[in-house]
């Protein structure tokens, strides 16, 4: 089954003050960030294609959830990791391809 659409990886991430310097240190803001990932031409019943799409989603989640600073606190790292996992889960669920879902489960448990 070849998909001929684009997928939007979107998350609503709790972003700490270090990511948005104008905010007070103890406040969090909900921001919706999106990156479009094209899955056109990929056969998601094929393990190699599904794995490649998963890697594209994973890379997009890193960009969506990236922190602004070079140094990050442990709390910011935890928030960033949760943001990435949520983005990946949301994107994979929106595609609804069993092979891709299986690859996601194998990668997120690590």
N, C-alpha and C positions, 0 to 999 in steps of 0.2 A: 504494500500500500504506500504510494508516494504522496506526500503532502504537498500541496501547492498553495501554501498560505504563509503569512508571516505571523510570528508569535510575539506578543509583547510581554516581556518580563517586567512585571510591576510589583512593587512592594510598598507597603506603608511601614516605614521604619521609624522607630523612636531614635531620634538623633540627639546626642549629647551636646552640651554647650561647646565642647572643643571643636565640634564639627560646624557649629554655627556661632562664631565668636560674639555676635550681638546679643546673645541670650544670657540670662543669669546662670550661674554655675549649677544650680540644683534643678533647673527646669529642663523639660524635654519638649520637643516639638514633633508633631506628626507631619511628615512630608511624603508625598507620593512621588516616586521617581520611576521612570520607565525607560527601557531600552528595547528596541525592536530587534528580534533575532529572526532571520529568514530561515525557514525550514523547507523552502521550496526545493523540490528535486530529491529529497532524502526519503528513502524507504525505511520507515521506522519499524518494519517487521524484520529488517536486517540488523543484526547485532552491531556490525561495524558502523553503519549509518546512525543507528540509535546512540551509540557511544560518542560519535562525533557531535551529534546534536546536543547530547548531555554536556560535553565539554564547552560548546558554545554558550549554553545556558549558564554553566558554572562561571565562565569568563565574564559574561554579562552581569551576573550577580556580584562579582567582585567590583565591577565598575559602578554598579548601582549603590552598593553599600560601602564604598571606599571612604575612609576617613580623610579629613582635610590636612591633618598634621602628620609630620614625620614620626613623631613620638606619640604613642597612644597609651592610655591607662589600661589597666586590666579590665575595668568596667567597659570602656569603649571597645576593647577587643571582643568581649563577650557579646555586646550589642551588635557589633559588626558580624560576628559568626552567626548569631540568631537571625539577623537580617538576611544574610546569604542563604541560610537554610530555608527560611520562609519564602524567599524569592524563587529558589529552585523548586520547592514543593509546589508553589502556586503555578509556576510555568509548566512543569511536568503534568500537573493535574489538568491544566487547560488543554493540553494536547491529547491526553487520554489514550496513550499508546502503551500497551502492556510491556513491550520490550524496553522502552524508555523508562517506565516506572520501575522495572526490575533493576535496571542499571542504577537508577537514582537510589533505591534502597540499599544496594550494595556499596555505593559510595558514601552515603550519609551516615552509615553505621560506623565508619572508620573513625 
